[in-house]
Amino acid sequence: MYQKKCVLFDVDGTLVDTEEATIEALKITMKKLYNKEYTNNELNFAVGLPGKHTLHKLGIENIDDAFRAWGEQIREFSDKVRLYPQIEDVLSLLKDKKIKLGIVTSRYDFEVAEDIVLNKILHHFDVIVTYNESLKPKPYPDQLLKALNEFNIDPDDAVYVGDTPYDYECAKGADVDFIMANWGEADRKDNFDDKKIKICNKPLDLLKYIIGGWMDGISQYKENAK
């Protein structure tokens, strides 16, 4: 992978650690509204899909009401949401290298706007593509292609960083290189059928793939941390 001109990031599980809040809130919502109990494994698919698509997969009919209740429950877990370590440093280092940064997320506009944690880093990004009904959701490439169009950049010059097979298939469909974000508590490699995908176990590892300046980035990170 040669030096990239543009890096596009997924949000949940990539920039922001929201997995526990998302799954626990969904479990409580399903129990409260429908007296249905689910395990974490049964709901893991919800991380990476637009919320209403998740509820559709669960067979929920009054999706708008359930989506609203789920969102309210997620806010109850706001203390469990955080930026992943090193994310802010990586974004700053990439911006210093004049690399364009974008977000491609399954969240809706209001879910981005209302997220206090995510808003701490939004100033780093030049383009933010959220989900709306005019675009097919991941794993379709529609959102990623929209981001490339807004940047006016070729797929070869971009890379998409995400944590789920939905992200991988989205990148593949857009003919964009993919890097799997494997930081967090769980090892996500087993979720992918393609065992040759590029994997980073911490955000700083992205630098060696994106700018070929891994050691320079580490040195600068250590200097900034003093």
N, C-alpha and C positions, 0 to 999 in steps of 0.2 A: 504494500500500500504506500503510494507516494504521498507527499505532503498535500493535505486537503485545504481547500479554500473556504469550506463551509462545514460546520458541525451542527447536526440537528439532534435534539434530545427528546426522548420521552420524559414524562414527569414522574408518575407514580412508580416507585420501585427503582427509579433511575436518578432523579434529582432529589426527590422528597420521599422519605420513608413513611408511607401511609398504609402499608399492608395490614398491620394489626388493627388500626382504626377502621379501615374499610370492611374487613371481614367480620370483626366483632360487632360492628354496628349493623351489618346485614343480618347476622345471626339473631340479634336482639329484635330487629324489625320483623323478621319472618315469624319469630315466636310471638311477638305482641299482636301482630295483625292477623296471622293465619294459624297460630298454634302449631307451626312447623319447626322442627329442630334439624339443624344441619351441622355437620362437622366442618372443620377448617378445610380439609381436603376437598369436600364437596363444593366449597365456595371459592376455592383458589382461582377458578377461571374468571372470577369477577374482576380481578386485578388486571387491568389492561383493556377492558371493554367499556364502552359508554354505559352509564348506569342503567338507562332504560332498556338497553339490549340485554343486560344481565337479568333484569326482572322478567323480560320476555322469555328468556331461556328457562327461567324458573317456573314458567307457566302462570305468571301473575296477570290478572285481567285488568284491574284498576291500577295501571302502571303509574299514572301521575301521582295519585295519592301515596302509593308505596314509595315512589322516588322521593317525594317530599319528606316522608317520615324517616326514610333512610338518611337523607341529608341532615335532618335535625339530630339524628342519633350520632352521626359521624362527628358533629360539632361537640358532642358530649365527650368525645375521645381526643379533643384537640391537643391535650397535653402529651399525647403519645406520638404526635406528628413532628418530624424534625428534618432538617436538611442532612443529607449524608455528609460525613466528614470528608474534607478535601474538595468538595464541590465548588465552593466559592473561590478557592485558590486556583483550581483548574480553569474556571471560567475567566478569571482575571488574566491568567497566563495566556490563554488562547486569544483574548481580546488584545493583549499586548503584542501578539504576533499578527495582528490585523486579520484574524480569521473571523468570518461571519458566523454568528450563532443564532440558532432558531429553536423553537419548540414545536413539536408535533405531538399532540396529546388527545386521548379519548375523552378528556373532560369537555364540558360545555363552557361557554364564555363566563357565565356567572360563577362556575366552580373555580375558575382561575382567579377571577376578580376578588372573590371572598376569602381566598386562602392567604392568611397572614404570613405563614411561613414561606410559601412560594414567592410572595410579593417582595421578599427581601432580596431576591436575585433577578427579578424580571428586568431590571435596568440593563442587564448584560445582553439581552436578546434583541435582535433586529426584526425578527418575524416570529409571530406566535399564531399557529394554526390549531384552533380548537375544533371540536366536532360539532357539526350541525347536519340537519336532515338532507341538505343538498349534496352531501358527500357520503360515499360509502365508508363505513368505519373500518379500522384495521381488523383483519389482515389485508383488506384491499388497499391499494397504494394511493388512493385519491388524495388524502391529506398531505402525504409526502410530496406528491407531484405538484400540489398547490404551493407548498413551501418553496420548491425548486423554481417554480414559475415566478413567485414573488421576488426571489433572489436573482432571477435571470441567470441561473447557474446550471451547468451540465451535471448529470448524475455522477459522472466520473470524478467530479471535483468535490463531491459531498460524501459524508458518512452519517449514518443514523445510529445513535446509541440508545439501546433499550434493553429491557429485561425479560420480555416474554416472547413466545413463539409468534404471537400476533405482530409484534414489532419486527421480528425477523422476516416474516412473510410479506409485510408491508414494504420493507426495504428491498426484498428480492423482486417484488412486483414492479418497483420503481427503478430497478437496476442500479441501486445505490449500495455501496459497501455497508456492512453491518458490524457493529461491535456489541457483544453482550455484556451488560453491566452485571457483574457477579458479586457486587458488594452488598452487604446486608447479612442477616443472620443465617439464611438458608442458602445452600449451594444449588444454583439453578440449572447447572449443566444438564442434568437428567431430564429436564423439560424439553430439550431440543433433540430432534432426530438427527440433525446434521452435526456430527461430532467434530467437524473441521472448522466450525465458526471461530472467529477471533473473540477471545475472552479477556476481560480485564477484571482483576480481583479487587482493585481499588481505583478510585478516580484518577489519581496521578498517573497510573499506567496508560491512560489514554494518550498521553503526550508522545510516547514512542511510536504509536501508530499514526497519529495525526500530523505531527510536525517533525518527527524524527529527532526530537530534541529532549529525549527523556532525561538525560543527566543534567542538561541545562535547566530543565524545568524543576527537577528535584533540588538543585542548588539554589535556584531562586526561591523556591518554596521554603527551604530551610532558612534562607536569609530573611524572608518576610516574617517567619515565625519567631525570630529573635526578639 
